[in-house]
Amino acid sequence: MTYTLRIFHTDDVSDAEREAAARRFRAALEASLGDASLVAPVYRAWLRLLQAHGEHARPWDLSPAEQLLADQWEAAELAATRAAFGTDRYMGDAHFELEIGDR
């Protein structure tokens, strides 16, 4: 599986700054998960958990393996977001989108 990363930011950010943020995001996400090849399957599994439990208040009723996966994804996402956008960014300022594809 492969993935495509898109960074969305305010209009006053240059293309070079947006590309640099995407590189930082990708590097931190892949390092946090352990390898680039893990991003797509872990993200897909996390999305399935979100679809199944997202309307319910946290903590979700998960098996230990599901909880481990959710914790790993959320930690990786936080690390990547901080690497790309900084630790003091406001939630509406910027965000990302992952698109998962098959090789």
ROKE-360963 format. One record per residue (C-alpha): x, y, z. Coordinates in steps of 0.5 Angstrom, whole numbers, plus 500, padded with zeros to 3 digits. Example, Ala and Ser with C-alpha at 12.3 -4.5 7.8 and 13.67 -1.06 7.14 Angstrom:
# ROKE-360963
525491516/527498514/
//
This chain:
# ROKE-360963
500500500/502507499/500514501/499521499/500527504/497533502/498539507/493545507/495551510/493558510/493562504/499566506/504560506/508559500/509553496/516552499/514553506/508548505/512543501/517543507/512542512/510536508/517533508/517534516/510531517/512525513/519524516/516525523/510520522/514515519/519515524/514515530/511509526/518505525/517505517/514508511/511502510/507502516/503508515/498506510/496500514/496503521/492509518/487504515/486500521/485507525/480509521/476503522/476504529/474511528/468509524/466503529/467507535/468515533/461517535/462514542/465518548/472516549/475511552/473507546/471499548/477496545/481490545/488491548/491490541/486495538/488500544/495499542/494501535/490507536/495509541/501508536/497512531/495518535/502519538/505519531/500524528/501528534/509528533/508529525/503535526/508538531/514537526/510540521/506546524/509547531/507546538/503552539/499552532/492553533/487548531/484551525/491554522/493548518/491540517/493534513/490529509/492522507/490518501/491511501/493507495/494500493/501499490/
//
